[in-house]
Amino acid sequence: MSILLRNIIRFVLLLLLQVFVLNKILVHQLISLELYMLFILLLPFNIPRPALMLLGLLLGLSLDMFMNTMGIHAFACVFMAYLRPFIINILSPQGGFETNMKTPSMISMGVSQFLIYVSILVFLHHLALFTLEVFGFGNLGYMLLKILFSTIASLVLIVLYELLFFSKK
């Protein structure tokens, strides 16, 4: 299957999973289950930044239309897409990632590098998302706890996704 077709299918499935399943699950008021940002995280290493940001905008606006959230997901996705190449450059070894695979994964980056990469970007995504959602620092403790717990929950979902859908080759 081509990388383009795989990413189109991933976009649609993650968006539908987020809107129709994960948004309906109420774990706690402080925990939001977010998996849709995995689309941006798993795009190829060599995708140009403008295309990456455009795809982030498309994903965020699609989610905003379903959830009626007036652009906060679009901002958070574009913010994460903008920072993604910087994080990859910081985490990559001196010669780049020596692999045949062209997308970030536990196999291509190594487990620890992938977890660091995902943790940083998911945290930054949630920081942007929940800061705009709360839109004020009156409840700073609530906002920080929501960012922390939602990041942990999203990381658990991402690791489960990686373990389920990416076999060792």
Beta strands, then each sheet from edge to edge (+ up, - down):
end
